[in-house]
Amino acid sequence: MLLYGCFLLFKEDWSEVHNFLMKEYSDDLAEEPFAHIRKGDNNDLYAGKVKIIDDKPYRSVHYLIQDKVSGLCIEVQVRTL
């Protein structure tokens, strides 16, 4: 599996990245995208778009994209600086 990181300055910029990834790769997702958030964080930005997990001490959104021919995956993590 290959890991790719996408760093943003503002949390709100995530929506554009999410919309692009879903438009281009929604048929190739190996699992439902999910967001790690901290307990107590406002999850309005992610609600209804990705699965929300609040059991980690960090924040990031994960997408696992799988090539249908080779079966290889790339994980895209979207985070703010």
HTML snippet that shows the backbone in 3Dmol.js (N, CA, C, O; Angstrom):
<script src="https://3Dmol.org/build/3Dmol-min.js"></script>
<div id="view" style="width:600px;height:400px;position:relative"></div>
<script>
const pdb = `
ATOM      1  N   MET A   1       0.850  -1.168   0.000  1.00  0.00           N
ATOM      2  CA  MET A   1       0.000   0.000   0.000  1.00  0.00           C
ATOM      3  C   MET A   1       0.898   1.234   0.000  1.00  0.00           C
ATOM      4  O   MET A   1       1.914   1.277   0.694  1.00  0.00           O
ATOM      5  N   LEU A   2       0.521   2.206  -0.765  1.00  0.00           N
ATOM      6  CA  LEU A   2       1.212   3.481  -0.853  1.00  0.00           C
ATOM      7  C   LEU A   2       0.423   4.516  -0.072  1.00  0.00           C
ATOM      8  O   LEU A   2      -0.807   4.520  -0.112  1.00  0.00           O
ATOM      9  N   LEU A   3       1.115   5.389   0.634  1.00  0.00           N
ATOM     10  CA  LEU A   3       0.456   6.420   1.433  1.00  0.00           C
ATOM     11  C   LEU A   3       0.748   7.776   0.821  1.00  0.00           C
ATOM     12  O   LEU A   3       1.894   8.087   0.495  1.00  0.00           O
ATOM     13  N   TYR A   4      -0.286   8.578   0.667  1.00  0.00           N
ATOM     14  CA  TYR A   4      -0.157   9.917   0.121  1.00  0.00           C
ATOM     15  C   TYR A   4      -0.788  10.886   1.112  1.00  0.00           C
ATOM     16  O   TYR A   4      -1.899  10.652   1.586  1.00  0.00           O
ATOM     17  N   GLY A   5      -0.091  11.965   1.427  1.00  0.00           N
ATOM     18  CA  GLY A   5      -0.628  12.951   2.353  1.00  0.00           C
ATOM     19  C   GLY A   5      -1.010  14.226   1.627  1.00  0.00           C
ATOM     20  O   GLY A   5      -0.290  14.688   0.742  1.00  0.00           O
ATOM     21  N   CYS A   6      -2.128  14.781   2.000  1.00  0.00           N
ATOM     22  CA  CYS A   6      -2.595  16.050   1.452  1.00  0.00           C
ATOM     23  C   CYS A   6      -2.770  16.990   2.638  1.00  0.00           C
ATOM     24  O   CYS A   6      -3.608  16.754   3.509  1.00  0.00           O
ATOM     25  N   PHE A   7      -1.973  18.060   2.667  1.00  0.00           N
ATOM     26  CA  PHE A   7      -2.020  18.992   3.785  1.00  0.00           C
ATOM     27  C   PHE A   7      -2.713  20.283   3.372  1.00  0.00           C
ATOM     28  O   PHE A   7      -2.430  20.845   2.313  1.00  0.00           O
ATOM     29  N   LEU A   8      -3.618  20.741   4.215  1.00  0.00           N
ATOM     30  CA  LEU A   8      -4.402  21.947   3.955  1.00  0.00           C
ATOM     31  C   LEU A   8      -4.128  22.986   5.043  1.00  0.00           C
ATOM     32  O   LEU A   8      -3.746  22.642   6.162  1.00  0.00           O
ATOM     33  N   LEU A   9      -4.323  24.236   4.707  1.00  0.00           N
ATOM     34  CA  LEU A   9      -4.172  25.289   5.709  1.00  0.00           C
ATOM     35  C   LEU A   9      -5.404  25.411   6.595  1.00  0.00           C
ATOM     36  O   LEU A   9      -5.292  25.668   7.794  1.00  0.00           O
ATOM     37  N   PHE A  10      -6.588  25.224   5.998  1.00  0.00           N
ATOM     38  CA  PHE A  10      -7.835  25.404   6.740  1.00  0.00           C
ATOM     39  C   PHE A  10      -8.701  24.160   6.631  1.00  0.00           C
ATOM     40  O   PHE A  10      -8.808  23.562   5.561  1.00  0.00           O
ATOM     41  N   LYS A  11      -9.324  23.769   7.748  1.00  0.00           N
ATOM     42  CA  LYS A  11     -10.214  22.602   7.768  1.00  0.00           C
ATOM     43  C   LYS A  11     -11.293  22.680   6.697  1.00  0.00           C
ATOM     44  O   LYS A  11     -11.627  21.674   6.072  1.00  0.00           O
ATOM     45  N   GLU A  12     -11.833  23.862   6.487  1.00  0.00           N
ATOM     46  CA  GLU A  12     -12.938  24.047   5.551  1.00  0.00           C
ATOM     47  C   GLU A  12     -12.546  23.702   4.106  1.00  0.00           C
ATOM     48  O   GLU A  12     -13.412  23.390   3.288  1.00  0.00           O
ATOM     49  N   ASP A  13     -11.245  23.759   3.790  1.00  0.00           N
ATOM     50  CA  ASP A  13     -10.775  23.415   2.447  1.00  0.00           C
ATOM     51  C   ASP A  13     -10.940  21.924   2.150  1.00  0.00           C
ATOM     52  O   ASP A  13     -10.873  21.510   0.993  1.00  0.00           O
ATOM     53  N   TRP A  14     -11.154  21.123   3.183  1.00  0.00           N
ATOM     54  CA  TRP A  14     -11.307  19.682   3.016  1.00  0.00           C
ATOM     55  C   TRP A  14     -12.465  19.348   2.079  1.00  0.00           C
ATOM     56  O   TRP A  14     -12.373  18.380   1.325  1.00  0.00           O
ATOM     57  N   SER A  15     -13.534  20.106   2.103  1.00  0.00           N
ATOM     58  CA  SER A  15     -14.715  19.801   1.284  1.00  0.00           C
ATOM     59  C   SER A  15     -14.367  19.715  -0.193  1.00  0.00           C
ATOM     60  O   SER A  15     -14.879  18.841  -0.894  1.00  0.00           O
ATOM     61  N   GLU A  16     -13.509  20.601  -0.682  1.00  0.00           N
ATOM     62  CA  GLU A  16     -13.119  20.555  -2.093  1.00  0.00           C
ATOM     63  C   GLU A  16     -12.329  19.295  -2.413  1.00  0.00           C
ATOM     64  O   GLU A  16     -12.546  18.670  -3.451  1.00  0.00           O
ATOM     65  N   VAL A  17     -11.425  18.924  -1.536  1.00  0.00           N
ATOM     66  CA  VAL A  17     -10.643  17.702  -1.735  1.00  0.00           C
ATOM     67  C   VAL A  17     -11.570  16.495  -1.700  1.00  0.00           C
ATOM     68  O   VAL A  17     -11.475  15.611  -2.551  1.00  0.00           O
ATOM     69  N   HIS A  18     -12.461  16.458  -0.723  1.00  0.00           N
ATOM     70  CA  HIS A  18     -13.419  15.349  -0.613  1.00  0.00           C
ATOM     71  C   HIS A  18     -14.268  15.232  -1.875  1.00  0.00           C
ATOM     72  O   HIS A  18     -14.425  14.141  -2.423  1.00  0.00           O
ATOM     73  N   ASN A  19     -14.810  16.346  -2.330  1.00  0.00           N
ATOM     74  CA  ASN A  19     -15.657  16.305  -3.528  1.00  0.00           C
ATOM     75  C   ASN A  19     -14.886  15.801  -4.738  1.00  0.00           C
ATOM     76  O   ASN A  19     -15.425  15.028  -5.530  1.00  0.00           O
ATOM     77  N   PHE A  20     -13.632  16.225  -4.898  1.00  0.00           N
ATOM     78  CA  PHE A  20     -12.808  15.749  -6.007  1.00  0.00           C
ATOM     79  C   PHE A  20     -12.562  14.246  -5.913  1.00  0.00           C
ATOM     80  O   PHE A  20     -12.758  13.517  -6.885  1.00  0.00           O
ATOM     81  N   LEU A  21     -12.129  13.784  -4.727  1.00  0.00           N
ATOM     82  CA  LEU A  21     -11.837  12.357  -4.569  1.00  0.00           C
ATOM     83  C   LEU A  21     -13.078  11.501  -4.797  1.00  0.00           C
ATOM     84  O   LEU A  21     -12.995  10.442  -5.418  1.00  0.00           O
ATOM     85  N   MET A  22     -14.213  11.946  -4.304  1.00  0.00           N
ATOM     86  CA  MET A  22     -15.441  11.173  -4.488  1.00  0.00           C
ATOM     87  C   MET A  22     -15.880  11.167  -5.953  1.00  0.00           C
ATOM     88  O   MET A  22     -16.372  10.152  -6.445  1.00  0.00           O
ATOM     89  N   LYS A  23     -15.709  12.271  -6.638  1.00  0.00           N
ATOM     90  CA  LYS A  23     -16.082  12.339  -8.058  1.00  0.00           C
ATOM     91  C   LYS A  23     -15.193  11.417  -8.896  1.00  0.00           C
ATOM     92  O   LYS A  23     -15.677  10.711  -9.780  1.00  0.00           O
ATOM     93  N   GLU A  24     -13.904  11.431  -8.611  1.00  0.00           N
ATOM     94  CA  GLU A  24     -12.946  10.680  -9.422  1.00  0.00           C
ATOM     95  C   GLU A  24     -12.806   9.210  -9.014  1.00  0.00           C
ATOM     96  O   GLU A  24     -12.551   8.357  -9.865  1.00  0.00           O
ATOM     97  N   TYR A  25     -12.969   8.905  -7.724  1.00  0.00           N
ATOM     98  CA  TYR A  25     -12.609   7.566  -7.235  1.00  0.00           C
ATOM     99  C   TYR A  25     -13.690   6.850  -6.435  1.00  0.00           C
ATOM    100  O   TYR A  25     -13.396   5.830  -5.812  1.00  0.00           O
ATOM    101  N   SER A  26     -14.906   7.329  -6.424  1.00  0.00           N
ATOM    102  CA  SER A  26     -15.929   6.701  -5.573  1.00  0.00           C
ATOM    103  C   SER A  26     -16.145   5.230  -5.916  1.00  0.00           C
ATOM    104  O   SER A  26     -16.456   4.435  -5.029  1.00  0.00           O
ATOM    105  N   ASP A  27     -15.989   4.853  -7.179  1.00  0.00           N
ATOM    106  CA  ASP A  27     -16.160   3.444  -7.569  1.00  0.00           C
ATOM    107  C   ASP A  27     -14.950   2.589  -7.211  1.00  0.00           C
ATOM    108  O   ASP A  27     -15.014   1.361  -7.284  1.00  0.00           O
ATOM    109  N   ASP A  28     -13.857   3.221  -6.830  1.00  0.00           N
ATOM    110  CA  ASP A  28     -12.616   2.500  -6.546  1.00  0.00           C
ATOM    111  C   ASP A  28     -12.268   2.460  -5.063  1.00  0.00           C
ATOM    112  O   ASP A  28     -11.181   2.010  -4.703  1.00  0.00           O
ATOM    113  N   LEU A  29     -13.157   2.916  -4.205  1.00  0.00           N
ATOM    114  CA  LEU A  29     -12.870   2.919  -2.768  1.00  0.00           C
ATOM    115  C   LEU A  29     -12.916   1.497  -2.215  1.00  0.00           C
ATOM    116  O   LEU A  29     -13.869   0.757  -2.458  1.00  0.00           O
ATOM    117  N   ALA A  30     -11.887   1.126  -1.475  1.00  0.00           N
ATOM    118  CA  ALA A  30     -11.822  -0.198  -0.861  1.00  0.00           C
ATOM    119  C   ALA A  30     -12.635  -0.249   0.432  1.00  0.00           C
ATOM    120  O   ALA A  30     -13.008  -1.326   0.895  1.00  0.00           O
ATOM    121  N   GLU A  31     -12.904   0.917   1.007  1.00  0.00           N
ATOM    122  CA  GLU A  31     -13.710   1.016   2.223  1.00  0.00           C
ATOM    123  C   GLU A  31     -14.297   2.418   2.301  1.00  0.00           C
ATOM    124  O   GLU A  31     -13.885   3.324   1.577  1.00  0.00           O
ATOM    125  N   GLU A  32     -15.252   2.573   3.180  1.00  0.00           N
ATOM    126  CA  GLU A  32     -15.876   3.880   3.366  1.00  0.00           C
ATOM    127  C   GLU A  32     -14.853   4.873   3.918  1.00  0.00           C
ATOM    128  O   GLU A  32     -14.155   4.552   4.880  1.00  0.00           O
ATOM    129  N   PRO A  33     -14.746   6.063   3.339  1.00  0.00           N
ATOM    130  CA  PRO A  33     -13.840   7.070   3.890  1.00  0.00           C
ATOM    131  C   PRO A  33     -14.222   7.389   5.336  1.00  0.00           C
ATOM    132  O   PRO A  33     -15.394   7.337   5.706  1.00  0.00           O
ATOM    133  N   PHE A  34     -13.205   7.722   6.152  1.00  0.00           N
ATOM    134  CA  PHE A  34     -13.485   8.018   7.548  1.00  0.00           C
ATOM    135  C   PHE A  34     -12.607   9.156   8.042  1.00  0.00           C
ATOM    136  O   PHE A  34     -11.514   9.394   7.528  1.00  0.00           O
ATOM    137  N   ALA A  35     -13.116   9.853   9.054  1.00  0.00           N
ATOM    138  CA  ALA A  35     -12.400  10.973   9.659  1.00  0.00           C
ATOM    139  C   ALA A  35     -12.098  10.642  11.105  1.00  0.00           C
ATOM    140  O   ALA A  35     -12.991  10.276  11.869  1.00  0.00           O
ATOM    141  N   HIS A  36     -10.825  10.773  11.481  1.00  0.00           N
ATOM    142  CA  HIS A  36     -10.444  10.717  12.888  1.00  0.00           C
ATOM    143  C   HIS A  36     -10.559  12.142  13.420  1.00  0.00           C
ATOM    144  O   HIS A  36      -9.948  13.066  12.883  1.00  0.00           O
ATOM    145  N   ILE A  37     -11.334  12.307  14.459  1.00  0.00           N
ATOM    146  CA  ILE A  37     -11.433  13.603  15.125  1.00  0.00           C
ATOM    147  C   ILE A  37     -11.218  13.368  16.616  1.00  0.00           C
ATOM    148  O   ILE A  37     -11.282  12.236  17.093  1.00  0.00           O
ATOM    149  N   ARG A  38     -10.968  14.435  17.331  1.00  0.00           N
ATOM    150  CA  ARG A  38     -10.805  14.317  18.781  1.00  0.00           C
ATOM    151  C   ARG A  38     -12.150  14.443  19.461  1.00  0.00           C
ATOM    152  O   ARG A  38     -13.034  15.158  18.989  1.00  0.00           O
ATOM    153  N   LYS A  39     -12.296  13.751  20.561  1.00  0.00           N
ATOM    154  CA  LYS A  39     -13.533  13.865  21.349  1.00  0.00           C
ATOM    155  C   LYS A  39     -13.781  15.333  21.666  1.00  0.00           C
ATOM    156  O   LYS A  39     -12.868  16.051  22.075  1.00  0.00           O
ATOM    157  N   GLY A  40     -15.011  15.772  21.477  1.00  0.00           N
ATOM    158  CA  GLY A  40     -15.369  17.150  21.753  1.00  0.00           C
ATOM    159  C   GLY A  40     -15.257  18.069  20.549  1.00  0.00           C
ATOM    160  O   GLY A  40     -15.758  19.193  20.585  1.00  0.00           O
ATOM    161  N   ASP A  41     -14.600  17.606  19.466  1.00  0.00           N
ATOM    162  CA  ASP A  41     -14.516  18.413  18.243  1.00  0.00           C
ATOM    163  C   ASP A  41     -15.883  18.550  17.606  1.00  0.00           C
ATOM    164  O   ASP A  41     -16.723  17.658  17.721  1.00  0.00           O
ATOM    165  N   ASN A  42     -16.105  19.661  16.939  1.00  0.00           N
ATOM    166  CA  ASN A  42     -17.315  19.845  16.157  1.00  0.00           C
ATOM    167  C   ASN A  42     -17.181  18.986  14.896  1.00  0.00           C
ATOM    168  O   ASN A  42     -16.225  19.141  14.137  1.00  0.00           O
ATOM    169  N   ASN A  43     -18.134  18.087  14.675  1.00  0.00           N
ATOM    170  CA  ASN A  43     -18.030  17.192  13.530  1.00  0.00           C
ATOM    171  C   ASN A  43     -18.951  17.589  12.373  1.00  0.00           C
ATOM    172  O   ASN A  43     -19.143  16.809  11.441  1.00  0.00           O
ATOM    173  N   ASP A  44     -19.522  18.802  12.429  1.00  0.00           N
ATOM    174  CA  ASP A  44     -20.451  19.244  11.384  1.00  0.00           C
ATOM    175  C   ASP A  44     -19.846  19.196   9.987  1.00  0.00           C
ATOM    176  O   ASP A  44     -20.553  18.906   9.022  1.00  0.00           O
ATOM    177  N   LEU A  45     -18.562  19.472   9.861  1.00  0.00           N
ATOM    178  CA  LEU A  45     -17.899  19.487   8.557  1.00  0.00           C
ATOM    179  C   LEU A  45     -17.941  18.110   7.890  1.00  0.00           C
ATOM    180  O   LEU A  45     -18.037  18.012   6.667  1.00  0.00           O
ATOM    181  N   TYR A  46     -17.869  17.048   8.699  1.00  0.00           N
ATOM    182  CA  TYR A  46     -17.762  15.683   8.177  1.00  0.00           C
ATOM    183  C   TYR A  46     -19.070  14.890   8.197  1.00  0.00           C
ATOM    184  O   TYR A  46     -19.223  13.920   7.455  1.00  0.00           O
ATOM    185  N   ALA A  47     -20.000  15.300   9.038  1.00  0.00           N
ATOM    186  CA  ALA A  47     -21.248  14.554   9.223  1.00  0.00           C
ATOM    187  C   ALA A  47     -21.990  14.382   7.898  1.00  0.00           C
ATOM    188  O   ALA A  47     -22.192  15.340   7.153  1.00  0.00           O
ATOM    189  N   GLY A  48     -22.388  13.150   7.625  1.00  0.00           N
ATOM    190  CA  GLY A  48     -23.128  12.837   6.409  1.00  0.00           C
ATOM    191  C   GLY A  48     -22.256  12.646   5.183  1.00  0.00           C
ATOM    192  O   GLY A  48     -22.761  12.295   4.117  1.00  0.00           O
ATOM    193  N   LYS A  49     -20.945  12.871   5.316  1.00  0.00           N
ATOM    194  CA  LYS A  49     -20.038  12.718   4.171  1.00  0.00           C
ATOM    195  C   LYS A  49     -19.075  11.553   4.359  1.00  0.00           C
ATOM    196  O   LYS A  49     -18.802  10.812   3.414  1.00  0.00           O
ATOM    197  N   VAL A  50     -18.566  11.390   5.562  1.00  0.00           N
ATOM    198  CA  VAL A  50     -17.644  10.290   5.865  1.00  0.00           C
ATOM    199  C   VAL A  50     -17.980   9.750   7.250  1.00  0.00           C
ATOM    200  O   VAL A  50     -18.632  10.417   8.054  1.00  0.00           O
ATOM    201  N   LYS A  51     -17.523   8.537   7.507  1.00  0.00           N
ATOM    202  CA  LYS A  51     -17.679   7.933   8.826  1.00  0.00           C
ATOM    203  C   LYS A  51     -16.797   8.695   9.811  1.00  0.00           C
ATOM    204  O   LYS A  51     -15.669   9.056   9.475  1.00  0.00           O
ATOM    205  N   ILE A  52     -17.291   8.942  11.014  1.00  0.00           N
ATOM    206  CA  ILE A  52     -16.552   9.708  12.020  1.00  0.00           C
ATOM    207  C   ILE A  52     -16.098   8.774  13.139  1.00  0.00           C
ATOM    208  O   ILE A  52     -16.890   8.015  13.699  1.00  0.00           O
ATOM    209  N   ILE A  53     -14.810   8.848  13.449  1.00  0.00           N
ATOM    210  CA  ILE A  53     -14.220   8.041  14.518  1.00  0.00           C
ATOM    211  C   ILE A  53     -13.540   9.005  15.490  1.00  0.00           C
ATOM    212  O   ILE A  53     -12.730   9.833  15.074  1.00  0.00           O
ATOM    213  N   ASP A  54     -13.863   8.905  16.773  1.00  0.00           N
ATOM    214  CA  ASP A  54     -13.277   9.845  17.737  1.00  0.00           C
ATOM    215  C   ASP A  54     -12.479   9.143  18.831  1.00  0.00           C
ATOM    216  O   ASP A  54     -12.531   9.536  19.997  1.00  0.00           O
ATOM    217  N   ASP A  55     -11.734   8.093  18.445  1.00  0.00           N
ATOM    218  CA  ASP A  55     -10.957   7.364  19.451  1.00  0.00           C
ATOM    219  C   ASP A  55      -9.447   7.545  19.291  1.00  0.00           C
ATOM    220  O   ASP A  55      -8.671   6.811  19.903  1.00  0.00           O
ATOM    221  N   LYS A  56      -9.024   8.506  18.479  1.00  0.00           N
ATOM    222  CA  LYS A  56      -7.595   8.770  18.284  1.00  0.00           C
ATOM    223  C   LYS A  56      -7.269  10.187  18.750  1.00  0.00           C
ATOM    224  O   LYS A  56      -8.148  11.049  18.776  1.00  0.00           O
ATOM    225  N   PRO A  57      -6.020  10.430  19.116  1.00  0.00           N
ATOM    226  CA  PRO A  57      -5.654  11.773  19.580  1.00  0.00           C
ATOM    227  C   PRO A  57      -5.218  12.719  18.449  1.00  0.00           C
ATOM    228  O   PRO A  57      -4.551  13.721  18.706  1.00  0.00           O
ATOM    229  N   TYR A  58      -5.587  12.408  17.222  1.00  0.00           N
ATOM    230  CA  TYR A  58      -5.216  13.262  16.098  1.00  0.00           C
ATOM    231  C   TYR A  58      -6.389  13.412  15.152  1.00  0.00           C
ATOM    232  O   TYR A  58      -7.403  12.727  15.294  1.00  0.00           O
ATOM    233  N   ARG A  59      -6.252  14.312  14.181  1.00  0.00           N
ATOM    234  CA  ARG A  59      -7.326  14.577  13.223  1.00  0.00           C
ATOM    235  C   ARG A  59      -6.819  14.330  11.806  1.00  0.00           C
ATOM    236  O   ARG A  59      -5.778  14.860  11.418  1.00  0.00           O
ATOM    237  N   SER A  60      -7.545  13.531  11.036  1.00  0.00           N
ATOM    238  CA  SER A  60      -7.240  13.321   9.624  1.00  0.00           C
ATOM    239  C   SER A  60      -8.409  12.578   8.983  1.00  0.00           C
ATOM    240  O   SER A  60      -9.182  11.896   9.654  1.00  0.00           O
ATOM    241  N   VAL A  61      -8.512  12.731   7.670  1.00  0.00           N
ATOM    242  CA  VAL A  61      -9.538  12.019   6.916  1.00  0.00           C
ATOM    243  C   VAL A  61      -8.818  11.038   5.999  1.00  0.00           C
ATOM    244  O   VAL A  61      -7.839  11.398   5.345  1.00  0.00           O
ATOM    245  N   HIS A  62      -9.303   9.799   5.952  1.00  0.00           N
ATOM    246  CA  HIS A  62      -8.635   8.725   5.217  1.00  0.00           C
ATOM    247  C   HIS A  62      -9.508   8.218   4.073  1.00  0.00           C
ATOM    248  O   HIS A  62     -10.715   8.026   4.219  1.00  0.00           O
ATOM    249  N   TYR A  63      -8.858   8.009   2.935  1.00  0.00           N
ATOM    250  CA  TYR A  63      -9.489   7.416   1.750  1.00  0.00           C
ATOM    251  C   TYR A  63      -8.600   6.273   1.291  1.00  0.00           C
ATOM    252  O   TYR A  63      -7.398   6.464   1.104  1.00  0.00           O
ATOM    253  N   LEU A  64      -9.169   5.092   1.107  1.00  0.00           N
ATOM    254  CA  LEU A  64      -8.413   3.941   0.629  1.00  0.00           C
ATOM    255  C   LEU A  64      -8.915   3.607  -0.779  1.00  0.00           C
ATOM    256  O   LEU A  64     -10.026   3.109  -0.960  1.00  0.00           O
ATOM    257  N   ILE A  65      -8.071   3.892  -1.761  1.00  0.00           N
ATOM    258  CA  ILE A  65      -8.435   3.716  -3.172  1.00  0.00           C
ATOM    259  C   ILE A  65      -7.714   2.481  -3.699  1.00  0.00           C
ATOM    260  O   ILE A  65      -6.500   2.351  -3.541  1.00  0.00           O
ATOM    261  N   GLN A  66      -8.467   1.572  -4.327  1.00  0.00           N
ATOM    262  CA  GLN A  66      -7.906   0.310  -4.790  1.00  0.00           C
ATOM    263  C   GLN A  66      -7.985   0.197  -6.302  1.00  0.00           C
ATOM    264  O   GLN A  66      -9.027   0.459  -6.904  1.00  0.00           O
ATOM    265  N   ASP A  67      -6.865  -0.198  -6.911  1.00  0.00           N
ATOM    266  CA  ASP A  67      -6.831  -0.478  -8.345  1.00  0.00           C
ATOM    267  C   ASP A  67      -7.498  -1.824  -8.584  1.00  0.00           C
ATOM    268  O   ASP A  67      -7.100  -2.831  -7.998  1.00  0.00           O
ATOM    269  N   LYS A  68      -8.497  -1.844  -9.432  1.00  0.00           N
ATOM    270  CA  LYS A  68      -9.279  -3.077  -9.643  1.00  0.00           C
ATOM    271  C   LYS A  68      -8.469  -4.165 -10.355  1.00  0.00           C
ATOM    272  O   LYS A  68      -8.738  -5.350 -10.162  1.00  0.00           O
ATOM    273  N   VAL A  69      -7.490  -3.787 -11.168  1.00  0.00           N
ATOM    274  CA  VAL A  69      -6.707  -4.774 -11.914  1.00  0.00           C
ATOM    275  C   VAL A  69      -5.656  -5.433 -11.032  1.00  0.00           C
ATOM    276  O   VAL A  69      -5.596  -6.659 -10.949  1.00  0.00           O
ATOM    277  N   SER A  70      -4.826  -4.626 -10.371  1.00  0.00           N
ATOM    278  CA  SER A  70      -3.725  -5.183  -9.580  1.00  0.00           C
ATOM    279  C   SER A  70      -4.122  -5.483  -8.134  1.00  0.00           C
ATOM    280  O   SER A  70      -3.484  -6.298  -7.467  1.00  0.00           O
ATOM    281  N   GLY A  71      -5.178  -4.825  -7.653  1.00  0.00           N
ATOM    282  CA  GLY A  71      -5.583  -4.982  -6.267  1.00  0.00           C
ATOM    283  C   GLY A  71      -4.790  -4.112  -5.307  1.00  0.00           C
ATOM    284  O   GLY A  71      -5.066  -4.107  -4.108  1.00  0.00           O
ATOM    285  N   LEU A  72      -3.803  -3.374  -5.818  1.00  0.00           N
ATOM    286  CA  LEU A  72      -2.998  -2.505  -4.959  1.00  0.00           C
ATOM    287  C   LEU A  72      -3.818  -1.308  -4.495  1.00  0.00           C
ATOM    288  O   LEU A  72      -4.726  -0.847  -5.187  1.00  0.00           O
ATOM    289  N   CYS A  73      -3.479  -0.819  -3.313  1.00  0.00           N
ATOM    290  CA  CYS A  73      -4.210   0.304  -2.719  1.00  0.00           C
ATOM    291  C   CYS A  73      -3.293   1.490  -2.492  1.00  0.00           C
ATOM    292  O   CYS A  73      -2.085   1.341  -2.305  1.00  0.00           O
ATOM    293  N   ILE A  74      -3.883   2.649  -2.512  1.00  0.00           N
ATOM    294  CA  ILE A  74      -3.228   3.874  -2.088  1.00  0.00           C
ATOM    295  C   ILE A  74      -4.127   4.498  -1.033  1.00  0.00           C
ATOM    296  O   ILE A  74      -5.342   4.594  -1.205  1.00  0.00           O
ATOM    297  N   GLU A  75      -3.508   4.918   0.060  1.00  0.00           N
ATOM    298  CA  GLU A  75      -4.271   5.592   1.097  1.00  0.00           C
ATOM    299  C   GLU A  75      -3.962   7.077   1.016  1.00  0.00           C
ATOM    300  O   GLU A  75      -2.799   7.480   1.028  1.00  0.00           O
ATOM    301  N   VAL A  76      -5.001   7.879   0.934  1.00  0.00           N
ATOM    302  CA  VAL A  76      -4.861   9.329   0.923  1.00  0.00           C
ATOM    303  C   VAL A  76      -5.318   9.828   2.290  1.00  0.00           C
ATOM    304  O   VAL A  76      -6.450   9.581   2.706  1.00  0.00           O
ATOM    305  N   GLN A  77      -4.425  10.532   2.982  1.00  0.00           N
ATOM    306  CA  GLN A  77      -4.764  11.147   4.258  1.00  0.00           C
ATOM    307  C   GLN A  77      -4.810  12.654   4.053  1.00  0.00           C
ATOM    308  O   GLN A  77      -3.861  13.245   3.537  1.00  0.00           O
ATOM    309  N   VAL A  78      -5.903  13.267   4.452  1.00  0.00           N
ATOM    310  CA  VAL A  78      -6.077  14.716   4.332  1.00  0.00           C
ATOM    311  C   VAL A  78      -6.037  15.290   5.746  1.00  0.00           C
ATOM    312  O   VAL A  78      -6.794  14.880   6.625  1.00  0.00           O
ATOM    313  N   ARG A  79      -5.125  16.261   5.941  1.00  0.00           N
ATOM    314  CA  ARG A  79      -4.950  16.868   7.258  1.00  0.00           C
ATOM    315  C   ARG A  79      -4.699  18.353   7.107  1.00  0.00           C
ATOM    316  O   ARG A  79      -4.358  18.823   6.022  1.00  0.00           O
ATOM    317  N   THR A  80      -4.865  19.090   8.188  1.00  0.00           N
ATOM    318  CA  THR A  80      -4.452  20.484   8.186  1.00  0.00           C
ATOM    319  C   THR A  80      -3.081  20.591   8.840  1.00  0.00           C
ATOM    320  O   THR A  80      -2.692  19.757   9.657  1.00  0.00           O
ATOM    321  N   LEU A  81      -2.361  21.642   8.456  1.00  0.00           N
ATOM    322  CA  LEU A  81      -1.050  21.878   9.060  1.00  0.00           C
ATOM    323  C   LEU A  81      -1.244  22.330  10.480  1.00  0.00           C
ATOM    324  O   LEU A  81      -0.269  22.588  11.185  1.00  0.00           O
TER     325      LEU A  81
END
`;
const viewer = $3Dmol.createViewer("view");
viewer.addModel(pdb, "pdb");
viewer.setStyle({}, {cartoon: {color: "spectrum"}});
viewer.zoomTo();
viewer.render();
</script>
